[in-house]
Amino acid sequence: MADLQALLFDVDGTLADTEKDGHRVAFNRAFADAGLDWDWTPELYGELLAVTGGKERIRHYLENFNRDFEAPEDLDAFVRGLHAAKTEHYTGLLAEGAIPLRPGVRRLLEEARDAGLRMAVVTTTTPANVEALLTHAIEPAAMDWFEVIAAGDIVPAKKPAPDIYQWAMQQMGLSPAECMAFEDSRNGILSSQDAGVKTIVTVNDYTRDDDFSDAAIVLDQLGEPDQPFQVLAGDAGDATHLDLDLVRRLHAD
């Protein structure tokens, strides 16, 4: 087995609980700005999360949940406009400090940096969303913590396709065997696994019941020394939180 060289992180739901109280709220504010009476409730948003990508999610909503909507002639431009407005609202929420990192995330990122491990972001969300989260939830220079930011439309096929992972590893000159991925959803682990990357999963309220049978381990959170994680599947040994030693052991198994 190759030595571990890099950690590849999903963003939404993995680094921070961004979906229910972040993206969903931002979507609804963008809809209101456009004079639309659409209301994506937490329950509906959970169903819409089956589709990755914000613009794709709007289209999925129109095709499956709001078929009576009279779409404008240029639907592509309409969807792009809604999504751009949503991104502005979302980055505003981050600037307000409304969306903190999940437990253990900053600790693990700092431990990896200190150990000289390479890191990348591998996500379907937009680069603007990534930058807003990292700079507001970590520090202004946090984008520099990551060698590669693989985000948004940089590849045509989004998760669960493996393309975004393959692109990131190609940019880094690494093989799947040299990486460990961090995901929170079924679409995410399908993407990482199809790219051949072992994956650690931290679930959230929307993904707790997803199928993660191929994960190296499934946790409720990364945990802290004084805030133990709960192991939902897999073997953490005597560990009570995910540190670099446990990451290396899971990678080597």
C-alpha positions in Angstrom: 0.0 0.0 0.0 1.3 3.4 -0.9 2.0 5.9 1.9 -0.6 8.5 2.6 0.3 11.8 0.8 -2.9 13.8 0.7 -6.3 14.4 2.3 -9.2 15.3 -0.1 -12.1 17.1 1.5 -15.7 17.5 0.4 -17.2 20.8 1.7 -20.9 21.0 2.2 -21.9 18.8 5.2 -18.3 17.6 5.7 -16.3 20.6 6.7 -19.5 22.4 7.9 -23.2 21.8 8.3 -24.0 24.1 5.4 -27.1 22.6 3.9 -30.2 23.1 6.1 -29.3 26.5 7.7 -27.0 27.7 4.9 -27.7 26.8 1.3 -31.4 26.2 1.9 -31.9 29.5 3.5 -29.9 31.3 0.8 -32.0 29.6 -1.9 -35.3 30.8 -0.3 -34.0 34.3 0.0 -33.0 34.3 -3.7 -36.5 33.0 -4.6 -38.1 35.8 -2.6 -35.9 38.4 -4.2 -37.1 37.2 -7.6 -40.7 37.4 -6.6 -41.2 33.7 -6.4 -43.4 32.0 -3.8 -41.2 28.9 -3.7 -40.4 27.6 -0.2 -37.8 24.9 0.2 -38.7 23.4 3.6 -36.1 21.3 5.4 -38.0 18.2 4.4 -38.2 19.1 0.8 -34.5 20.2 0.7 -33.6 16.8 2.0 -35.2 15.3 -1.1 -33.6 17.8 -3.4 -30.1 16.9 -2.0 -30.4 13.7 -4.1 -29.1 16.0 -6.9 -25.7 17.6 -6.6 -25.0 21.2 -7.8 -27.2 24.2 -7.1 -28.3 24.9 -10.7 -29.0 21.3 -11.2 -31.1 21.2 -8.0 -33.3 24.1 -9.2 -33.9 22.3 -12.5 -34.7 19.1 -10.6 -37.2 21.0 -8.5 -39.0 22.4 -11.5 -39.1 19.0 -13.3 -40.3 17.0 -10.3 -41.8 19.3 -7.7 -43.1 22.4 -9.4 -44.2 21.3 -12.9 -46.9 24.0 -13.1 -44.3 26.8 -13.1 -44.3 28.7 -16.3 -40.7 28.8 -17.1 -39.2 31.8 -19.0 -38.1 31.4 -22.5 -34.4 31.4 -21.6 -34.5 28.9 -18.7 -30.8 28.6 -18.5 -30.3 32.3 -17.9 -33.1 32.3 -15.3 -31.5 29.4 -13.4 -28.1 31.0 -13.6 -29.5 34.2 -12.2 -31.3 32.5 -9.3 -28.1 30.6 -8.5 -25.9 33.7 -8.6 -28.3 35.5 -6.2 -28.4 32.5 -3.9 -24.5 32.5 -3.8 -24.6 36.1 -2.7 -27.0 35.3 0.1 -24.9 32.2 1.1 -21.6 34.1 1.3 -23.4 36.8 3.4 -24.4 34.1 5.9 -20.9 32.9 6.1 -19.6 36.4 6.6 -21.9 36.8 9.5 -20.4 33.7 11.1 -23.6 31.8 10.9 -22.0 28.6 9.7 -19.1 27.3 11.8 -16.9 24.3 11.0 -18.0 20.9 12.3 -16.3 19.6 15.5 -12.8 18.4 14.9 -12.4 19.8 11.4 -10.0 22.6 12.2 -8.0 20.5 14.5 -7.5 17.8 11.8 -6.6 20.4 9.2 -4.0 21.9 11.4 -2.6 18.5 12.3 -2.3 17.6 8.6 -0.6 20.9 7.8 1.9 20.5 10.6 2.7 17.0 9.4 3.3 18.2 5.8 0.4 16.3 4.3 -1.0 17.8 1.1 -4.7 18.8 1.1 -7.3 19.6 -1.5 -11.0 20.6 -1.7 -13.1 18.3 -3.9 -16.7 19.6 -4.1 -19.6 20.3 -6.4 -20.3 23.7 -4.7 -19.0 26.9 -6.4 -15.5 28.3 -5.8 -17.1 31.4 -4.3 -18.8 29.3 -1.7 -15.6 27.4 -0.9 -13.7 30.6 -0.5 -16.4 32.2 1.7 -16.5 29.2 4.0 -12.7 28.8 4.4 -11.9 32.5 4.8 -14.7 33.2 7.3 -14.8 29.9 9.3 -11.0 29.4 9.4 -8.9 32.5 8.6 -8.5 34.9 5.7 -5.5 33.0 4.3 -7.1 29.5 4.6 -7.5 29.0 0.8 -3.7 28.7 0.8 -4.0 25.7 3.1 -5.2 23.6 0.1 -3.0 22.8 -2.9 -6.0 22.3 -5.2 -9.5 23.7 -5.1 -11.6 21.4 -7.3 -15.0 23.0 -7.2 -18.2 23.7 -9.2 -18.3 23.3 -12.9 -14.6 22.6 -13.3 -15.6 19.1 -14.7 -18.9 18.6 -16.6 -20.1 15.6 -14.6 -20.6 16.3 -10.9 -20.8 13.8 -8.1 -21.7 10.9 -8.0 -19.4 10.8 -11.0 -15.8 10.4 -10.1 -14.5 13.1 -12.4 -13.9 15.8 -9.8 -11.7 13.5 -7.7 -9.9 12.3 -10.8 -9.2 15.9 -11.8 -7.9 16.9 -8.4 -5.6 13.9 -8.2 -4.3 14.6 -11.7 -3.5 18.2 -10.7 -1.6 17.0 -7.7 0.2 14.2 -9.6 -1.1 11.6 -7.1 -2.6 8.1 -7.4 -5.8 7.1 -5.5 -3.8 4.9 -3.3 -1.9 7.9 -2.0 -5.1 9.8 -0.9 -7.8 9.7 1.7 -11.2 11.3 1.0 -13.7 12.8 3.5 -17.3 12.8 2.6 -20.8 13.0 4.2 -23.2 11.7 1.6 -24.1 8.8 -0.7 -23.3 10.8 -3.8 -20.0 11.8 -2.3 -18.8 8.3 -1.5 -19.9 7.0 -4.8 -17.7 9.7 -6.4 -14.7 9.0 -4.2 -15.0 5.2 -4.4 -15.4 5.2 -8.1 -12.2 7.2 -8.3 -10.6 4.5 -6.2 -10.0 6.6 -3.0 -10.6 5.2 0.5 -13.2 7.4 2.3 -13.9 8.5 5.8 -17.6 9.5 6.3 -19.1 11.9 8.8 -22.8 11.9 8.6 -25.3 14.7 9.1 -29.0 14.8 9.7 -29.7 14.5 6.0 -27.4 11.6 5.3 -27.5 9.5 8.5 -29.5 6.8 6.8 -27.5 6.7 3.5 -25.6 3.6 2.4 -22.0 3.9 3.4 -21.1 0.2 3.3 -17.9 1.0 1.3 -16.5 3.6 3.7 -13.3 3.0 5.7 -15.3 4.2 8.8 -18.5 6.1 9.4 -18.7 8.6 12.2 -21.2 11.1 13.5 -18.4 13.7 13.6 -14.6 13.9 13.7 -14.8 14.6 17.4 -12.5 16.4 19.8 -10.5 15.1 22.8 -13.3 16.3 25.1 -16.1 15.6 22.6 -15.9 12.0 21.5 -17.2 10.8 18.2 -19.7 8.0 17.8 -18.6 5.2 15.5 -21.6 4.2 13.3 -19.7 1.6 11.2 -16.1 0.4 11.1 -13.3 0.1 13.7 -11.7 3.0 15.5 -9.8 0.9 18.0 -9.4 2.8 21.2 -9.6 6.3 19.5 -12.3 8.7 20.7 -11.7 11.3 18.0 -10.2 11.3 14.5 -6.6 12.3 14.5 -3.9 11.8 11.9 -2.8 8.5 13.5 -6.2 7.0 13.0 -6.4 8.4 9.5 -3.1 6.7 8.6 -4.3 3.4 10.2 -7.6 3.5 8.2 -5.7 4.3 5.0 -3.3 1.4 5.6 -6.0 -1.2 6.4 
